């Protein structure tokens, strides 16, 4: 016998709930406001400047000039004069002296030389023939030989003596003269001049224009958002569909983290520790 008993449990499900909050909203406000603007405009302007002006000034001034002029001047100069004197000096010369010298002289003579022959009868026959014989004989010969002879002789010697001579010559010399002449010099002085020029200056103008500003106001807005609220349900014999509907917002893909609390309660009261959808 199995007795079934109704068990009331409390679970959470998402239901809509209203709440309010305040936020600052910017709203445009248009008002008149003075706006100052600055623009650049061309305007004539007087100005002055200084410039250096050169002016000629004529005055008497001593001017020294130098010119070249010919003039006669005396001067001395060295002169070399030749002086000849006679002195005794050894003089060496070469003279020819006859000398007897023995020399070999070739001499050619004709002599008769016997020649032996055999006639037809077989008897010896002596004949003579003439031959020239050349011999050398020693003879005395007088020849002239060079000999060096040194003798003392009077030799003229010329020496040069330097003497100072004087004379005149024309030379060109500088002559300095001083004269008073009119000399024009130039001096510079500052002169102030005035004029006008176009310059770009800032011009400030004030105009009234519409300026939009933004202010913030507190605005209350009400929206509906789902919140979790407890509801009573009986899960003694409920299937996996109810567990999945309740745990869908919090369960991961494995369906274990969100349904852990409800699976334990179901196991305690329904006699099952694990649902068929995988919640425990």
C-alpha positions in Angstrom: 0.0 0.0 0.0 1.4 3.4 -1.0 -0.2 6.5 0.5 0.2 9.7 -1.5 0.3 12.9 0.4 0.0 16.4 -1.0 3.2 18.4 -0.2 3.4 22.2 -0.6 6.8 23.6 -1.7 7.9 27.2 -2.5 9.9 28.0 -5.7 10.8 31.2 -7.5 9.6 32.3 -11.0 10.0 35.6 -13.0 7.0 38.0 -12.7 6.8 41.7 -13.8 7.1 44.4 -11.2 7.0 48.2 -11.6 9.7 50.6 -10.2 10.6 54.3 -10.7 13.9 56.3 -10.9 14.9 59.9 -11.7 17.3 61.0 -14.4 18.4 64.5 -15.5 17.1 65.4 -19.0 18.6 68.4 -20.9 16.1 70.8 -22.4 17.0 73.8 -24.7 16.2 77.3 -23.6 16.5 80.2 -26.1 17.2 83.7 -24.7 18.7 87.0 -26.0 22.4 87.5 -25.2 24.9 90.1 -26.1 27.7 88.6 -28.2 30.9 90.6 -28.8 32.8 89.8 -32.0 36.2 91.1 -33.2 37.0 91.5 -36.9 40.1 92.8 -38.7 39.5 95.9 -40.9 41.9 98.1 -42.9 42.2 101.7 -41.6 44.6 104.6 -42.4 47.2 105.4 -39.8 49.6 108.2 -39.5 53.2 107.3 -38.7 56.6 108.9 -38.7 60.1 107.6 -39.4 63.6 108.8 -39.4 66.0 108.5 -42.3 69.6 109.6 -42.8 70.0 112.4 -45.4 73.5 113.2 -46.9 74.3 116.8 -47.4 77.4 118.2 -49.1 79.6 120.7 -47.1 82.4 122.7 -48.8 85.3 124.0 -46.7 88.9 125.1 -47.1 91.4 122.4 -46.4 95.1 122.0 -46.7 96.0 119.4 -49.2 99.5 118.0 -49.4 100.6 116.7 -52.8 103.8 114.9 -53.7 105.3 115.1 -57.2 108.4 113.6 -58.7 111.1 116.0 -60.1 114.5 115.5 -61.6 117.5 116.9 -59.6 121.3 116.8 -59.8 123.1 115.1 -57.0 126.8 114.2 -56.3 127.7 110.6 -55.6 130.8 108.4 -55.4 131.3 105.0 -56.9 134.1 102.4 -56.7 136.4 102.1 -59.8 138.8 99.1 -60.4 142.2 100.2 -61.8 144.8 97.7 -63.3 148.4 97.9 -61.9 151.1 95.8 -63.7 154.3 94.9 -61.8 157.3 92.6 -62.8 158.2 89.7 -60.5 160.6 86.8 -60.5 158.7 83.5 -60.9 159.8 80.1 -61.9 158.8 79.3 -65.5 158.6 75.7 -66.7 158.9 74.9 -70.4 159.6 71.9 -72.6 162.7 71.8 -74.8 163.9 69.2 -77.4 167.3 67.6 -76.7 169.1 65.3 -79.3 169.8 61.9 -77.8 171.6 58.8 -79.2 169.3 55.8 -79.0 170.1 52.1 -80.1 167.3 50.7 -82.3 166.8 47.5 -84.2 166.6 48.1 -88.0 165.4 45.4 -90.4 167.9 44.6 -93.2 167.1 42.6 -96.4 169.9 40.9 -98.2 170.2 38.6 -101.3 172.2 35.4 -100.8 173.0 32.4 -103.1 171.6 29.2 -101.8 172.9 25.9 -103.2 170.3 23.4 -104.4 171.2 19.7 -105.0 169.5 17.7 -107.7 170.1 14.5 -109.8 170.4 14.6 -113.5 169.2 12.0 -116.0 172.3 9.9 -115.5 171.8 9.7 -111.8 174.7 12.0 -111.0 174.3 14.7 -108.3 174.1 18.2 -109.6 174.6 21.4 -107.5 172.8 24.6 -108.6 172.5 28.0 -106.9 169.5 30.2 -106.5 169.1 33.7 -105.1 166.9 34.2 -102.0 166.1 37.4 -99.9 166.9 37.1 -96.3 165.6 39.6 -93.7 167.7 40.3 -90.6 167.7 42.8 -87.8 170.7 45.0 -87.0 171.3 47.3 -84.0 172.2 50.8 -85.0 172.6 54.1 -83.1 170.1 56.7 -84.0 169.8 60.4 -82.9 166.3 61.3 -81.8 164.9 64.5 -80.3 163.4 63.9 -76.8 161.2 66.4 -74.8 162.7 67.5 -71.5 161.1 69.8 -68.8 163.3 72.8 -67.9 162.5 75.1 -65.0 164.1 78.6 -65.1 163.5 81.9 -63.2 162.1 84.6 -65.4 160.7 88.1 -65.1 156.9 87.8 -65.4 154.5 90.8 -65.6 151.7 90.5 -63.0 148.6 92.7 -63.3 146.5 93.5 -60.1 143.3 95.5 -59.8 143.0 98.2 -57.2 139.6 99.6 -56.1 139.4 103.4 -55.9 136.6 105.7 -55.1 135.5 108.1 -57.9 133.0 111.0 -57.6 130.6 112.4 -60.1 127.1 113.8 -60.6 123.9 112.3 -61.9 120.2 113.1 -62.5 117.8 111.5 -60.1 114.0 111.7 -59.7 113.1 112.8 -56.2 109.7 113.4 -54.5 108.8 117.0 -53.8 106.0 117.7 -51.3 103.9 120.9 -51.6 100.9 122.0 -49.5 98.1 124.1 -51.0 94.7 125.3 -49.7 91.9 124.0 -51.8 88.1 123.7 -51.6 87.2 120.2 -50.4 83.6 119.0 -50.5 82.7 116.6 -47.7 79.4 114.8 -47.1 77.7 114.6 -43.7 74.6 112.6 -42.7 71.9 113.8 -40.4 68.6 112.3 -39.2 65.4 113.8 -40.7 62.0 112.9 -39.3 59.3 112.3 -42.0 55.6 111.6 -41.7 53.1 109.7 -43.8 50.0 107.5 -43.8 49.7 103.8 -44.3 47.0 101.2 -44.4 47.0 98.9 -41.3 44.7 96.1 -40.3 43.3 96.7 -36.9 40.8 94.7 -34.8 37.3 96.2 -34.5 35.0 95.0 -31.7 31.2 95.0 -32.2 28.4 93.9 -29.8 25.2 92.4 -31.2 22.1 90.8 -29.6 21.7 87.2 -30.9 19.5 84.3 -29.9 21.6 81.9 -27.8 20.3 78.4 -26.9 21.4 77.0 -23.6 20.5 73.7 -22.0 19.2 73.1 -18.5 18.5 69.8 -16.8 15.3 68.8 -15.0 14.4 65.7 -12.9 12.0 63.4 -14.8 10.4 60.4 -13.3 9.8 57.4 -15.6 8.1 54.1 -14.8 9.0 50.9 -16.6 8.2 47.2 -16.0 11.0 44.7 -15.5 10.7 41.0 -14.5 11.7 40.0 -10.9 11.7 36.7 -9.1 8.7 36.1 -6.8 7.9 32.9 -4.7 4.9 30.7 -6.0 3.4 27.4 -4.5 3.6 24.3 -6.7 3.5 20.6 -6.2 6.5 18.8 -7.7 5.9 15.3 -6.1 5.1 13.8 -9.5 6.2 16.6 -11.8 8.3 15.8 -14.8 11.4 17.4 -16.4 9.4 20.0 -18.2 8.5 21.9 -15.0 12.1 21.7 -13.7 13.4 23.1 -17.0 10.9 25.9 -17.0 11.8 27.0 -13.5 15.6 26.7 -13.9 16.0 28.0 -17.4 17.1 31.5 -16.5 19.9 30.3 -14.2 20.9 26.8 -15.4 24.0 26.4 -17.5 24.2 24.2 -20.5 24.6 21.1 -18.2 21.3 22.1 -16.3 22.9 21.4 -12.9 23.7 24.6 -11.1 20.2 26.3 -11.1 18.2 23.2 -10.4 20.3 21.9 -7.5 18.1 23.3 -4.8 14.9 22.2 -6.4 16.2 18.7 -7.3 17.1 18.1 -3.6 13.7 19.2 -2.5 12.1 17.0 -5.0 14.2 14.0 -3.9 13.3 14.5 -0.3 9.5 14.8 -0.8 9.0 12.8 -4.0 11.3 9.9 -3.4 13.5 10.8 -6.5 17.0 12.3 -6.1 17.6 13.2 -9.8 15.2 14.3 -12.4 15.2 12.9 -15.9 16.4 16.3 -17.3 19.7 16.1 -15.5 19.0 18.5 -12.5 20.3 17.3 -9.2 
